[in-house]
Amino acid sequence: MAITAAMVKELRDTTGAGMMDAKKALTENDGSMEAAVDWLRTKGLAKAAKKSGRTAAEGLVAVAVADGMAVAVEVNSETDFVAKNADFQKMVSDIAEAALKVDDIDALKAAEVGGKTVESMVTDKIATIGENMSVRRMAKLSGGSVVSYVHNAAAPGMGKIGVLVALSSSNDAFGKQVAMHVAAANPASLSEADLDAAIVDKERQVQIDIARESGKPEQVIEKMIEGRMKKYMAEVTLLNQQFVVNPDVTVAQAAKDAGVEVTGYVRLEVGEGIEKVVEDFAAEVAAVGKS
């Protein structure tokens, strides 16, 4: 069967595949559009599998809010260039909306969006765009009122840092200020009670070792440690941090003055905790030249 330019265009528009791939798919399947789509999808899945070992440390965090419930989702790509791609951004937005209806990352990957699971949708996008991608994390938050904030936004509701703040009652203006504070200050926990005991113990031991180096009496050392740990808590717990909008008060005091309580927060930053591989392009070219 003769493969026409119109057939190739139709297949390209349907699948997002390259021109030569689309033509080959139609040729291999005697012009059958349905069989060609399946053929491309199979080839695309093979490509996606090869890309799965590559580090995806860029991407976007998207936030979505509905009826006192909010979610933040991190979707990774290999390059920041893809994060600016409109198709990728649309996918991330759809995933965030789907996340409002599920409780964890596994359920999110299995959730359906437009007749496909999120996991299948991402796999198809890998084949179309040509980069490894992954739905890495999600976090949900609820409260009397939940406010979202995106720092360094690439599109509405998504950017490099996504923050959710839960308040005891509605005060969007103050909630937005707290969310911006969280984005900038990156607290380790809401309060001292929420801080990981292992982190506290490690910091206390460090302060003990530092204090003992001073050679001062044990009773003096104990007071030194008490003061230093209080300062540490003021630095790493949200409610005890100095409020960026007014450093004369803590976040807890600012909330009290605003007539609300901060009951929880979420902060997701793209690529946080992922070890990025820095490639030496010059060395790579030199190595190819020697081969």
Secondary structure, 3 states (H helix, E strand, C coil): CCCCHHHHHHHHHHHCCCHHHHHHHHHHCCCCHHHHHHHHHHHHHHHHHHHCCCCCCEEEEEEEEECCEEEEEEEEECCHHHHCCHHHHHHHHHHHHHHCCCCCHHHHHHCEECCEEHHHHHHHHHHHHCCCEEEEEEEEEECCEEEEEEEEEEECCEEEEEEEEEECCCCHHHHHHHHHHHHHHCCCECCHHHCCHHHHHHHHHHHHHHHHHCCCCHHHHHHHHHHHHHHHHHHHEHHHCECCCCCCCEHHHHHHHCCCCEEEEEEEECCCCCCCCCCCHHHHHHHHHHC
